[in-house]
Amino acid sequence: MGRAFVYVVLGGGVAAGYAALEFARRGGYSRGELCIISEEAVAPYERPALSKGYLLPEGPSRLPKFHTCVGANDELLTTKWYKEQGIELVLGTRVISADVRRKTLLTATGETISYKMLIIATGARALKLEEFGISGSDAANICYLRNLEDADKLVNAMNSCSGGNAVVIGGGYIGMECAAALVTNKIKVTMVFPEKHCMGRLFTEKIAEYYESYYTSKGVTFTKGTVLTSFEKDSTGKVTSVILKDGNHLPADMVVVGIGICANTSLFEGQLLMEKGGIKVNGQMQTSDSSVYAVGDVAAFPIKLFDGDIRRLEHVDSARRTARHAVAAILEPSKTRDVDYLPFFYSRVFTLSWQFYGDNVGEVVHYGDFTSSSPRFGAYWVGKGQITGAFLEGGSQEEYEALLLIVRRKTKVSNMSELEKQGLAFAVQESKKDLPDGGVTLGEKPAFVWYATAGVVAAVSISAFGYWYGRKRRSCSQDTPKEQCRNRMSREDGGNIETNKGAEKNSFPATFFLMPSVKQMARRVVPESRSVKKSKATEVRQRTKKQSEMGRAFAYVILGGGVAAGYAALELVRHGDGVSPGELCIISEEAVAPYERPALSKGYLLPEGPSRLPKFHTCVGANDELLTTKWYKEQGIELVLGTRVISADVRRKTLLTATGETISYKTLIIATGARALKLEEFGISGSDAANICYLRNLEDADKLVNAMNSCSGGNAVVIGGGYIGMECAAALVTNKIKVTMVFPEKHCTRRTTRHAVAAILEPSKTRDVDYLPFFYSRVFTLSWQFYGDNVGEVVHYSDFTSSSPRFGAYWVGKGQIMGAFLEGGSREEYEALSVIVRRKTKVSNMSELEKQGLAFAVQESKKDLPDGGVTLGEKSAFVWYATAGVVAAVSISAFGYWYGRW
């Protein structure tokens, strides 16, 4: 079937190399038990070298010089090293699917690799221009920079462009470092980005002003507040000019694109919990599946310094440290404490070098000399009277360490003017001070002093209370009336006995919510947001007025224009006692109001009487209202159509569009859905061919229809055996086209995906979503439905040979029905399946189950449960709650009576 390992590291970047070194040093494996799977053809290397030494015109750095782990002044791990350590490198290999439940990975060559423990180190990929609606990335002189192949292409482009013009799209890390490399290679550079200044996620305006001035002195031109819209190309397909939204045309002999990255999570979406655009892990770097860990750019983990806030950090230092921590947690879980990472970022360009620690939130205090050609300046961020972040350009090792210490300690600041006056000296002086307990800071290893103190205080307090309460009890003899005794205790305690009636349950404030494209989820999330009181609505309107200068502001923003957006809008209107006209908007990249996407692979592709808009706008898929553009207008809901959001700032509650507009919100519902995977992501070029089609949106559907119309009687190849592949194949043959389906799996529709939702503003009033996974399809005259999970032993039943089929299957695990499938059933029969799966109906005899078939579900669904048909988890579970409440009350009363007698 394939190879099997105890430990698999998936990914060949920085994190993979540091994980391997940690495994080798801890000796927790035998030869042949550990492997690294990488798409690249070389052993793991230090990626930062690609934007620095690799691009130098003289004496450039080349492998094997920058294999991991030289970036941390540690061993150089060449291919020979891995072989000596008994670690298998599976290079040049792409994993196309992962099955977490079965602990297997499927490669593009069809090999299955199994594991016992998996470390996901897949990192991130560079965002492509196509994702922003701009074609042309395949031009020979358009470059990205994420891996060795990209770097080689960039070097070749620079070598053929000396003295020419380069346009750098993006003002972040990659844009700034590549611009420095380009001018070093004697190329004229223009940087283009929509923000007000470079490094907008980290730099203040004052800090950015210095670097922009420095770059300008080196020959870089900045074009800010606008975006790329298209290219001009010559007859060979090379870009000759970059066309901007403001109408400017920039001459270009080469283009470098650095517009951000996206974590490589697609293999695990629907299988592991996601957060902040990455895979959510705990303090041990462990995912929602105990046998899977995630590290580096792909991992979203809790930062102790930020009170456990989940962050996904895109930097090499985080990759190195989280990888080592994950290995320690795997090999020695009982000895490994939760990761306590201090966010750290740095860059070195020209003769400049800066470092940043912590978080850039709070009031900013700048210091130092911003005018020198050999600069030495910095900034502190102060929040709640404490240092939250610190930046320094041109510092020494000791000074950078001083910054690290004061940020980790959250050093207090009592006077902002004095802080500005002292500048760097403040950090140096404070870092040398001993804390009250001799230099121990809570969160560091030797925090036992604090724990011991807390333990003693708690013990003394509990003992004192016990002694006091015992005295009170003894003062009330058995003959003393209970009310009199109670009054005496109240008087002796000064009458300070209070009740805490109706105390609110703990809740966390939520300002944005992950939104699966599921109708039930969309409706589920809305009622809670609608409970915002009118006073808050007034507050939002005032905030809207203040922010009007920056762009549009709304109380509620739904980001995405798919199915979920339409159902959420309808639910908001139906609960509508708090949304005023203009307070709610939907932002969609498509030019039409939300519609039922399933129609695209069904009625839209029919050769006769095809379905067209407005017939399938939401919410007709649930036999509900048809929400046309006119409906949204009547409801006072603003549709911001044909608009792409290029960045989001959750902390500031703003969205930046591709046109440069800032849209702010108070509550955000993310309903961005999903995109179709492209062939290029599997190393296959050519998606831009006129007769290669995908199917995810209306534009895709129109292209597919046009291709079918020009292909009647011809041949079509469908790549993929899942939902879209099966439904499109049915549509193609209906359109009299011969079809061949190609997929690497053993059979079609291999697995299912789960969805999750987060509640909005009043979790105490809303129970957790109780969704029964449900999937269906209708093609030709066939129609099937599936409920639950396809795990356990399978029992098939009925007739699989008829042209009018009526058959199904049950999945049985631990003696219970886990999942059920039925083709050709009636509505009542499908409902019966739903009931027995939700109840986890018991199965005592598998042979009898196979013999009964569908009758088993029908009969069992009609049976009353012991409490009269109530199943825990349903609305009517009050019987269980009432029973539990009575038992608890009786138990407590009995204890109280016994204790009172005693």
C-alpha positions in Angstrom: 0.0 0.0 0.0 2.9 2.4 0.6 5.4 3.4 3.2 4.8 3.7 6.9 6.6 5.8 9.5 6.2 6.6 13.1 6.9 10.3 12.6 6.3 12.3 9.5 7.2 16.0 9.0 5.1 17.3 6.1 6.9 20.2 4.5 10.5 21.0 3.7 11.0 24.5 4.9 12.8 26.0 7.9 10.5 24.4 10.5 11.2 20.9 9.0 15.0 21.2 9.4 14.7 22.5 13.0 12.3 19.7 13.9 14.7 17.1 12.5 17.6 18.5 14.5 15.5 18.4 17.7 14.5 14.7 17.0 18.2 13.8 16.4 19.3 15.5 19.6 16.6 14.0 21.8 17.0 10.5 20.2 13.4 9.6 20.3 13.3 7.5 17.2 15.0 4.5 15.5 16.4 4.5 11.9 13.7 4.6 9.3 11.0 5.8 11.7 11.2 9.5 10.8 10.7 11.1 7.4 10.4 14.5 5.9 8.1 15.0 2.8 8.9 18.1 0.7 7.8 19.4 -2.6 11.2 20.8 -3.2 14.1 18.7 -4.6 16.6 19.8 -1.9 16.9 19.3 1.9 15.4 22.0 4.2 17.1 25.4 4.0 16.9 28.9 5.5 14.3 30.7 3.4 15.4 34.3 4.5 18.6 33.8 2.5 16.5 33.9 -0.7 15.7 37.6 -0.3 19.2 38.5 1.0 22.4 36.7 0.1 21.0 34.7 -2.8 20.2 37.9 -4.7 23.6 39.6 -4.3 25.4 40.6 -7.6 28.8 39.5 -6.2 29.5 36.4 -4.1 25.9 35.3 -3.8 25.0 32.6 -1.3 24.2 29.2 -2.8 23.4 25.8 -1.3 24.6 23.9 0.6 25.8 27.0 2.5 22.4 27.9 3.9 20.7 24.6 4.7 19.2 24.6 8.1 20.1 25.2 10.9 22.9 27.7 10.2 20.4 30.6 10.6 20.5 29.9 14.3 24.3 29.4 14.4 23.8 25.7 14.6 24.6 22.6 12.6 24.5 22.6 8.8 22.0 19.8 7.9 23.0 18.5 4.5 21.5 15.5 2.7 24.4 13.5 4.1 23.5 14.5 7.6 19.9 13.2 7.3 21.2 9.9 5.9 23.6 9.6 8.8 20.8 10.2 11.3 18.5 7.6 9.7 16.0 10.3 8.6 14.4 9.6 5.2 14.0 12.6 2.9 11.1 12.2 0.5 11.9 15.1 -1.8 10.2 16.4 -4.9 7.0 14.9 -3.7 3.6 16.6 -3.5 0.9 15.4 -1.1 -2.5 15.9 -2.7 -4.7 14.7 0.1 -4.6 13.8 3.8 -6.8 11.6 5.9 -6.3 12.5 9.5 -8.7 9.9 10.8 -6.9 7.1 8.9 -3.5 8.8 9.5 -2.5 8.6 5.8 -1.1 11.0 3.2 -1.7 10.4 -0.6 1.1 11.7 -2.9 0.7 12.9 -6.5 2.3 9.7 -7.7 -0.5 7.6 -6.0 1.7 6.4 -3.1 0.1 6.3 0.4 2.3 7.2 3.3 1.0 6.4 6.8 2.1 7.8 10.1 1.6 7.5 13.8 2.5 11.2 14.6 2.4 14.0 12.0 4.0 17.4 12.2 2.5 19.8 9.7 5.1 22.2 8.5 3.6 23.2 5.2 4.3 26.9 5.7 2.6 29.3 3.4 2.4 30.2 -0.3 2.8 33.5 -2.1 -0.5 35.1 -3.0 -0.8 35.3 -6.8 -2.1 38.2 -8.9 -4.9 36.0 -10.2 -6.4 35.9 -6.7 -6.9 39.7 -7.1 -8.4 39.4 -10.5 -5.2 40.2 -12.5 -4.0 37.7 -15.0 -0.5 37.3 -16.4 1.6 35.6 -13.6 3.0 33.2 -16.1 4.9 35.9 -18.0 8.7 35.2 -18.1 9.5 38.5 -16.4 7.0 38.4 -13.6 8.6 37.0 -10.4 7.5 35.9 -7.0 9.8 34.9 -4.2 8.9 32.0 -1.9 11.2 29.1 -2.8 14.4 28.2 -4.6 12.7 27.9 -8.0 11.3 31.4 -7.6 14.7 32.8 -6.5 16.4 31.3 -9.6 13.8 32.9 -11.9 14.3 36.2 -10.1 18.1 36.0 -10.5 17.8 35.2 -14.2 15.4 38.2 -14.7 17.8 40.5 -12.9 20.8 39.3 -14.9 18.9 40.2 -18.1 17.7 43.5 -16.8 20.8 45.4 -15.6 20.2 49.1 -16.0 16.5 48.5 -16.8 13.3 49.2 -14.9 11.7 47.0 -12.3 8.3 47.4 -10.7 7.8 45.9 -7.3 4.1 45.3 -6.3 3.7 45.3 -2.6 5.2 47.3 0.3 5.8 44.5 2.9 8.7 42.3 3.8 9.3 40.8 0.4 8.7 44.0 -1.5 11.2 46.0 0.6 13.9 43.3 0.6 13.6 42.6 -3.1 13.6 46.4 -3.9 16.9 46.6 -2.0 18.4 43.7 -3.9 17.2 45.1 -7.3 18.9 48.5 -6.8 22.0 46.7 -5.6 21.9 45.0 -9.0 21.8 48.4 -10.7 18.2 48.2 -11.6 15.8 51.2 -11.3 12.9 50.3 -9.0 9.4 51.7 -8.6 7.4 50.3 -5.6 3.6 50.2 -5.8 1.2 49.6 -2.9 -2.2 50.8 -1.8 -1.3 51.7 1.8 -0.2 55.1 3.0 3.3 53.9 3.8 5.5 50.8 3.6 5.4 47.9 6.1 1.9 49.1 7.1 1.3 46.1 9.4 4.3 47.0 11.6 5.8 50.4 11.0 4.4 53.7 12.3 4.2 56.5 9.8 7.3 58.1 11.2 9.4 54.9 11.1 8.2 54.2 7.5 9.1 57.8 6.5 12.7 57.2 7.4 13.0 53.9 5.4 11.2 55.3 2.4 13.6 58.3 2.4 16.6 56.0 2.6 15.3 53.8 -0.2 14.6 56.9 -2.3 18.3 58.0 -1.8 19.2 54.6 -3.3 17.1 55.1 -6.4 13.8 53.6 -5.4 10.6 55.5 -6.4 7.4 55.0 -4.3 3.9 55.1 -5.8 1.5 54.8 -2.9 -2.3 54.7 -2.5 -3.0 52.9 -5.8 -3.0 49.4 -7.2 -2.0 47.4 -10.3 -4.9 46.7 -12.7 -3.3 45.1 -15.7 -0.1 44.7 -17.9 1.0 45.7 -21.4 2.9 42.9 -23.1 5.0 42.5 -26.2 4.5 39.9 -28.9 6.6 37.3 -26.9 4.3 37.6 -23.8 6.8 39.6 -21.7 5.5 42.5 -19.7 6.6 45.9 -21.0 4.4 48.2 -18.8 2.4 48.1 -15.6 -0.9 49.9 -15.7 -2.2 51.4 -12.4 -5.7 52.2 -11.2 -4.8 55.9 -11.1 -4.1 55.7 -14.9 -0.3 55.8 -14.7 1.7 53.5 -16.9 5.0 52.4 -15.5 7.7 51.0 -17.8 8.8 47.6 -16.7 11.5 45.2 -17.9 10.6 43.0 -14.9 8.0 42.8 -12.2 8.4 41.4 -8.7 5.2 40.6 -6.8 5.1 40.5 -3.0 1.5 41.0 -2.0 1.4 38.6 1.0 1.2 34.9 1.8 -1.5 32.4 2.6 -1.0 29.5 5.0 -1.0 26.1 3.3 -4.0 24.6 5.2 -6.1 23.1 2.4 -5.1 19.5 3.0 -6.6 19.7 6.5 -9.5 22.0 6.2 -12.6 20.2 7.5 -10.5 17.8 9.5 -8.7 20.1 11.9 -9.8 23.3 13.7 -8.7 26.5 11.9 -8.2 30.0 13.3 -6.6 33.2 12.1 -6.1 31.7 8.7 -4.1 28.8 10.1 -4.4 25.5 11.9 -5.3 26.0 15.5 -3.0 24.4 18.1 -2.6 24.5 21.8 0.4 25.4 23.9 2.1 22.1 22.9 1.6 22.9 19.2 -1.0 20.1 19.2 -4.0 20.4 16.8 -7.6 19.3 17.5 -6.4 15.8 16.6 -4.0 14.4 19.3 -1.7 12.7 16.7 -1.2 15.9 14.6 1.0 18.9 15.4 1.4 22.1 13.4 4.4 24.5 13.4 5.6 27.6 11.7 3.6 29.9 9.4 0.7 27.4 9.2 0.2 27.2 13.0 -2.1 29.6 15.0 -1.0 29.2 18.6 -1.6 31.0 22.0 0.8 33.8 23.0 1.1 33.8 26.8 2.4 37.4 26.7 -0.9 38.5 25.0 -3.0 36.7 27.6 -3.3 33.6 25.5 -4.5 35.4 22.4 -4.3 33.1 19.3 -1.8 34.4 16.7 -0.4 33.1 13.5 3.1 34.5 13.1 4.8 34.7 9.6 8.4 34.8 10.6 11.4 32.5 10.5 12.0 32.8 14.3 8.6 31.5 15.1 9.1 28.6 12.7 12.3 27.6 14.3 11.0 27.8 17.9 7.6 26.2 17.4 9.2 23.3 15.5 11.5 22.5 18.3 8.8 22.9 20.9 6.5 20.5 19.0 9.2 17.7 18.9 9.8 18.2 22.6 6.0 17.9 23.3 5.8 14.7 21.2 8.8 13.0 22.8 8.4 14.2 26.4 4.9 15.5 26.8 4.9 15.3 30.7 8.1 17.4 30.8 7.2 20.0 28.2 5.4 23.2 29.3 3.2 25.2 27.0 5.2 27.3 24.5 5.9 30.8 25.8 7.0 32.7 22.7 7.8 36.4 22.4 6.9 37.6 18.9 10.0 38.7 17.2 10.6 40.2 13.7 13.8 41.6 12.0 15.2 42.7 8.7 18.5 43.5 7.2 18.8 45.6 4.0 21.6 47.8 2.7 23.5 48.8 5.8 20.3 48.9 7.9 19.2 46.4 10.5 16.2 46.5 12.8 14.5 44.3 15.3 11.0 44.3 16.8 9.6 42.5 19.9 6.1 42.1 21.2 2.9 43.7 19.8 2.5 47.1 18.0 -0.6 48.1 20.0 -1.0 51.1 22.3 0.3 54.6 22.3 3.6 55.0 20.4 6.7 56.9 21.8 9.5 57.5 19.2 13.1 58.3 20.2 16.6 58.7 18.8 18.0 60.2 15.6 15.9 59.8 12.5 18.1 62.0 10.3 21.5 60.3 10.3 22.8 58.2 7.5 23.9 55.8 10.2 20.6 55.7 12.1 20.0 54.7 15.6 16.3 55.2 16.5 13.4 53.3 17.9 9.9 53.2 19.3 8.0 51.9 22.3 4.3 50.8 22.3 2.6 51.4 25.6 -0.7 49.9 26.6 -2.4 50.1 30.0 0.8 51.6 31.5 3.0 48.8 30.3 5.5 48.2 27.5 3.7 46.1 24.9 6.2 46.4 22.0 9.6 47.8 21.1 11.4 48.6 17.9 15.1 49.5 17.3 17.2 50.3 14.2 21.0 50.1 14.5 21.2 48.6 17.9 23.8 46.3 19.5 23.2 42.8 20.7 23.0 44.0 24.3 20.5 46.7 23.4 18.3 44.3 21.5 18.4 41.9 24.5 17.4 44.8 26.7 14.3 45.4 24.5 13.4 41.7 24.7 13.5 41.8 28.5 11.4 44.9 29.1 8.7 43.6 26.6 8.6 40.2 28.2 8.4 41.7 31.7 5.7 44.2 30.6 7.7 46.9 32.3 5.6 49.6 33.7 5.7 53.2 32.4 4.6 56.0 34.7 5.6 59.0 32.6 5.4 59.0 28.8 7.4 62.3 28.4 10.2 60.8 30.5 10.1 57.7 28.5 10.5 59.7 25.3 13.3 61.7 26.9 15.2 58.6 28.1 14.7 56.7 24.9 16.9 53.6 24.5 18.5 54.3 27.9 15.1 53.3 29.5 15.3 49.8 28.2 19.0 49.3 29.1 18.4 50.6 32.7 15.2 48.7 33.3 16.6 45.4 31.9 19.4 45.5 34.5 17.0 45.9 37.4 16.2 42.9 39.6 12.5 42.3 40.1 11.2 42.2 43.7 11.8 38.5 43.9 15.3 38.6 42.6 14.8 38.8 38.9 12.0 36.3 38.5 9.1 37.3 36.2 5.9 35.4 36.0 5.9 33.2 32.9 9.6 32.5 33.1 10.9 29.1 34.3 11.8 30.1 37.9 8.3 31.4 38.6 8.1 28.9 41.6 8.4 31.8 44.0 5.1 33.2 42.8 3.4 29.8 42.8 4.7 29.0 46.3 3.5 32.4 47.6 0.1 31.9 46.0 -0.2 28.4 47.4 0.6 29.6 51.0 -1.9 32.5 50.7 -4.6 30.2 49.4 -4.0 27.6 52.2 -4.1 30.2 55.0 -7.2 31.8 53.6 -9.1 28.5 53.3 -8.0 27.4 56.8 -9.1 30.7 58.3 -12.5 30.4 56.6 -12.9 26.8 57.8 -12.0 27.9 61.4 -14.5 30.8 61.3 -17.3 28.8 59.8 -16.7 26.0 62.3 -17.0 28.5 65.2 -20.3 29.8 63.8 -21.7 26.4 63.4 -20.8 25.4 67.0 -22.5 28.5 68.3 -25.8 27.3 67.0 -26.9 24.3 69.1 -29.3 21.7 67.9 -32.1 23.4 69.9 -31.5 26.8 68.3 -34.2 27.7 65.8 -32.7 27.7 62.3 -33.9 31.3 61.4 -32.4 32.6 64.7 -29.1 30.8 64.0 -29.0 32.2 60.5 -29.7 35.8 61.8 -27.0 35.4 64.4 -24.4 34.5 61.8 -25.5 37.4 59.6 -25.2 39.9 62.5 -21.8 38.6 63.6 -20.6 39.0 60.1 -21.8 42.6 60.0 -24.8 41.7 57.9 -22.7 41.4 54.8 -24.5 38.4 53.3 -25.4 38.9 49.7 -27.0 36.9 47.0 -25.8 36.9 43.4 -29.0 36.3 41.6 -29.0 36.2 37.8 -25.2 36.5 37.6 -24.1 36.4 34.0 -22.1 33.5 32.8 -18.6 34.0 31.6 -18.3 35.0 28.0 -15.7 36.3 25.7 -16.3 39.4 23.5 -16.4 38.3 19.9 -16.0 40.9 17.1 -15.6 38.6 14.1 -16.9 35.2 13.3 -15.9 32.4 11.0 -18.8 31.7 8.6 -19.2 28.4 6.8 -21.2 28.4 3.6 -24.0 26.5 5.1 -27.6 27.8 5.4 -28.2 26.5 8.9 -25.0 28.1 10.1 -25.8 31.4 8.6 -29.1 31.5 10.3 -27.6 30.2 13.6 -25.1 33.0 13.9 -27.5 35.9 13.3 -30.0 35.9 16.2 -27.3 36.6 18.7 -25.9 39.6 16.9 -29.5 41.0 16.6 -29.7 41.2 20.4 -27.5 44.2 20.4 -29.3 46.9 22.3 -30.4 50.2 20.6 -27.9 52.1 22.8 -25.1 50.2 21.0 -26.7 51.0 17.6 -26.6 54.7 18.6 -22.9 54.2 19.5 -22.3 52.7 16.1 -24.0 55.5 14.3 -21.8 58.0 16.2 -18.7 56.0 15.3 -19.8 55.8 11.7 -19.9 59.6 11.6 -16.4 60.0 13.1 -15.0 57.5 10.6 -16.7 58.8 7.5 -13.5 60.6 6.5 -11.6 57.3 6.2 -14.3 55.5 4.2 -17.6 53.8 4.8 -18.5 52.4 8.2 -21.2 49.9 9.1 -22.5 48.2 12.2 -22.6 44.9 10.5 -20.5 43.7 7.5 -20.9 40.4 5.8 -17.8 39.6 3.9 -18.6 37.3 1.0 -21.4 37.0 -1.5 -22.2 33.3 -1.5 -25.1 31.3 -0.1 -24.3 32.1 3.5 -24.4 35.8 2.9 -27.9 35.7 1.6 -29.3 33.5 4.4 -27.5 35.7 7.0 -29.1 38.8 5.5 -32.6 37.3 5.5 -32.1 36.3 9.2 -30.9 39.7 10.2 -34.0 41.3 8.6 -36.4 38.8 10.2 -34.9 39.7 13.6 -34.9 43.3 12.6 -35.6 45.5 15.6 -32.1 46.9 15.7 -30.7 47.3 12.1 -31.3 50.7 10.6 -31.0 51.4 6.8 -27.3 51.7 6.0 -26.0 49.8 9.0 -25.6 46.5 7.2 -23.6 45.8 4.1 -22.6 42.7 2.0 -19.2 42.9 0.3 -18.9 40.5 -2.6 -16.3 40.0 -5.4 -19.1 39.0 -7.7 -21.2 41.5 -9.6 -24.5 40.0 -8.6 -26.5 39.5 -5.4 -25.9 36.3 -3.4 -27.2 33.2 -5.2 -27.6 29.4 -4.7 -24.3 28.0 -5.9 -25.6 24.4 -6.2 -27.6 25.6 -9.2 -24.4 26.2 -11.2 -23.6 22.4 -11.4 -27.3 21.5 -12.0 -29.9 23.6 -13.7 -27.4 26.1 -15.1 -25.7 23.5 -17.3 -28.9 22.0 -18.8 -29.0 22.0 -22.7 -32.7 22.9 -22.7 -34.4 25.4 -20.4 -31.3 26.2 -18.3 -31.8 28.1 -15.0 -30.6 31.7 -15.1 -30.6 34.5 -12.6 -32.7 36.0 -11.0 -34.4 32.6 -10.7 -31.8 31.1 -8.2 -30.9 34.0 -6.0 -31.0 33.0 -2.3 -33.0 31.9 -0.5 -35.1 29.8 -2.9 -32.9 26.8 -2.2 -34.7 26.4 1.1 -38.1 27.2 -0.4 -37.9 30.7 1.1 -37.9 34.3 -0.3 -36.2 35.2 -3.5 -33.7 38.0 -2.5 -33.1 40.1 -5.6 -31.1 43.3 -5.7 -34.4 45.2 -5.3 -35.1 43.2 -2.1 -31.8 44.3 -0.5 -32.4 47.9 -1.5 -35.9 47.8 0.1 -34.4 46.4 3.3 -31.8 49.2 3.5 -29.0 46.7 3.0 -26.0 48.0 1.0 -24.6 45.6 -1.6 -20.9 46.4 -2.3 -20.6 44.2 -5.4 -17.6 43.6 -7.7 -15.3 44.5 -4.8 -12.3 42.5 -3.6 -11.0 43.0 -0.1 -7.2 42.7 -0.1 -6.4 43.0 3.6 -8.2 43.0 6.9 -7.2 44.4 10.3 -9.2 42.7 13.0 -7.7 44.8 15.8 -8.7 48.0 14.1 -11.9 46.5 12.7 -11.2 47.6 9.1 -11.2 46.1 5.6 -9.1 47.5 2.8 -10.5 47.0 -0.7 -8.5 46.7 -4.0 -9.7 50.3 -4.9 -8.0 51.6 -1.8 -11.2 52.2 0.2 -11.3 51.4 3.9 -14.5 49.9 5.2 -14.9 49.6 9.0 -17.3 47.5 11.0 -18.4 46.8 14.6 -19.4 43.1 13.9 -18.0 41.1 11.0 -19.4 37.9 9.6 -16.9 36.1 7.4 -18.7 34.3 4.6 -15.8 34.2 2.1 -16.5 30.5 1.3 -13.8 28.6 -0.6 -12.1 28.8 -4.0 -11.4 26.0 -6.5 -7.9 24.5 -6.3 -6.0 25.3 -9.5 -3.8 23.0 -11.5 -0.8 25.3 -11.0 -1.0 24.4 -7.3 -0.1 20.9 -8.3 2.8 22.0 -10.6 0.7 21.8 -13.8 0.5 25.0 -15.9 -2.2 26.0 -18.4 -5.3 27.0 -16.5 -5.7 30.0 -18.7 -6.5 28.0 -21.8 -9.9 28.9 -23.3 -11.2 25.3 -23.0 -10.0 24.5 -19.5 -12.8 25.1 -17.0 -13.3 25.2 -13.3 -16.7 25.6 -11.6 -17.0 27.8 -8.5 -18.8 31.0 -9.5 -21.0 32.5 -12.2 -18.1 33.5 -14.4 -16.8 29.9 -14.3 -20.2 28.6 -15.2 -20.5 30.9 -18.2 -17.1 29.8 -19.4 -18.2 26.1 -19.0 -21.4 26.7 -20.9 -19.6 28.3 -23.8 -17.1 25.5 -23.9 -19.9 22.9 -23.9 -21.8 24.8 -26.7 -18.7 24.6 -28.9 -18.0 21.0 -28.1 -21.2 19.1 -28.9 -20.3 15.5 -29.9 -16.7 16.1 -28.8 -14.6 14.7 -26.0 -14.2 16.1 -22.5 -11.9 15.0 -19.7 -13.0 15.7 -16.1 -10.1 15.8 -13.6 -11.4 14.8 -10.2 -13.9 12.4 -8.8 -15.6 14.4 -6.1 -18.8 16.4 -6.1 -18.0 18.8 -8.9 -16.4 16.2 -11.1 -19.4 13.8 -10.8 -22.0 16.6 -11.3 -20.2 18.2 -14.3 -19.7 14.8 -15.9 -23.4 14.3 -15.7 -24.1 17.7 -17.3 -21.5 17.1 -20.1 -23.1 13.8 -21.2 -26.5 15.4 -21.0 -25.1 17.9 -23.5 -24.0 15.0 -25.8 -20.3 15.2 -25.0 -18.2 12.1 -24.4 -16.6 12.1 -21.0 -13.6 10.5 -19.4 -13.1 11.0 -15.6 -9.6 10.9 -14.1 -8.8 10.8 -10.4 -6.0 9.2 -8.2 -8.4 7.6 -5.7 -9.7 4.1 -5.9 -13.3 5.4 -6.4 -15.2 8.6 -6.7 -16.4 11.0 -3.8 -13.8 9.7 -1.4 -14.5 11.7 1.8 -16.7 14.4 3.3 -16.0 17.7 5.0 -17.3 19.1 8.3 -18.2 22.7 9.0 -18.1 24.7 12.2 -19.5 28.0 13.4 -18.8 30.5 16.2 -21.6 32.2 18.1 -21.8 36.0 18.1 -22.6 38.5 20.9 -24.6 36.6 23.5 -23.3 33.0 23.9 -25.0 32.7 27.2 -28.4 32.8 25.4 -27.4 30.6 22.6 -26.7 26.9 22.8 -23.8 25.4 20.8 -24.7 24.5 17.2 -25.9 20.9 17.0 -25.5 20.2 13.3 -25.9 16.8 11.8 -23.5 16.5 8.9 -25.6 16.1 5.7 -24.6 15.8 2.1 -26.7 15.2 -1.1 -26.5 15.2 -4.9 -28.9 15.0 -7.8 -27.6 13.9 -11.2 -29.5 12.4 -14.2 -32.5 10.7 -12.5 -30.4 9.8 -9.5 -30.7 11.4 -6.1 -28.9 10.4 -2.9 -28.5 11.7 0.7 -26.0 11.0 3.4 -26.2 11.7 7.2 -23.5 11.5 9.9 -20.0 10.2 9.5 -18.6 7.4 7.2 -16.6 5.6 9.9 -16.9 2.1 11.2 -18.0 -1.2 9.6 -20.2 -0.8 6.5 -23.4 -2.7 5.8 -24.9 -2.4 2.3 -28.5 -3.3 1.5 -31.0 -3.5 -1.3 -30.8 -3.5 -5.1 -27.6 -2.1 -6.8 -28.5 -3.4 -10.3 -31.7 -1.7 -11.1 -31.9 1.3 -13.6 -34.3 2.8 -11.0 -32.1 2.1 -8.0 -33.1 2.1 -4.4 -30.1 1.1 -2.2 -28.1 2.3 0.7 -25.6 1.6 3.5 -25.1 2.0 7.2 -21.8 2.7 9.0 -21.7 1.1 12.4 -19.1 1.9 15.1 -19.1 0.7 18.7 -22.5 -0.9 18.2 -24.2 2.3 17.1 -25.3 3.8 13.8 -22.7 6.4 12.8 -23.7 7.2 9.3 -26.4 6.3 6.7 -26.6 6.7 2.9 -29.6 6.2 0.7 -30.2 6.4 -3.1 -33.7 6.8 -4.4 -35.5 7.3 -1.1 -38.6 9.2 -0.2 -38.7 12.2 2.1 -40.0 10.1 5.0 -37.2 7.5 4.5 -34.5 10.2 4.4 -36.0 11.7 7.6 -35.8 8.2 9.2 -32.1 8.0 8.4 -31.6 11.4 10.0 -33.3 10.3 13.2 -31.5 7.0 13.7 -28.1 8.7 13.0 -28.8 11.5 15.4 -29.9 9.1 18.1 -26.9 6.8 17.5 -29.4 3.9 17.4 -27.9 0.7 18.7 -27.2 -2.3 16.5 -27.0 -5.8 18.1 -26.8 -8.0 15.0 -25.1 -6.9 11.8 -26.5 -9.8 9.8 -30.0 -8.8 10.8 -29.3 -5.2 10.0 -28.2 -6.2 6.5 -31.3 -8.3 6.1 -33.7 -5.6 7.3 -32.1 -2.9 5.2 -34.1 0.4 5.0 -36.9 -1.1 7.1 -34.6 -1.0 10.1 -34.3 2.8 9.9 -38.1 3.3 9.3 -39.0 1.1 12.2 -36.4 2.5 14.6 -37.2 6.1 13.8 -40.8 5.5 14.9 -39.9 4.1 18.3 -40.1 6.2 21.4 -37.0 6.5 23.5 -37.3 5.6 27.2 -38.2 9.2 28.1 -40.9 9.5 25.5 -38.9 10.2 22.4 -36.5 12.7 23.8 -32.9 12.4 22.7 -30.2 14.4 24.5 -29.0 17.2 22.3 -32.5 18.0 20.9 -34.6 21.0 22.0 -36.9 18.7 24.0 -34.1 17.4 26.1 -35.8 19.2 29.1 -36.7 15.8 30.5 -33.0 15.0 31.0 -32.3 18.4 32.3 -35.2 18.3 34.7 -34.2 14.9 36.0 -30.6 16.0 36.5 -31.9 19.1 38.3 -34.1 17.2 40.6 -31.3 14.7 41.5 -28.9 17.6 42.1 -31.4 19.4 44.3 -32.3 16.3 46.4 -28.6 15.5 46.9 -27.7 19.0 48.0 -30.8 19.2 50.3 -29.9 15.8 51.9 -26.3 17.0 52.4 -27.6 20.3 53.9 -29.9 18.4 56.3 -27.2 16.0 57.3 -24.7 18.8 57.9 -27.3 20.8 59.8 -28.0 17.8 62.1 -24.3 17.3 62.6 
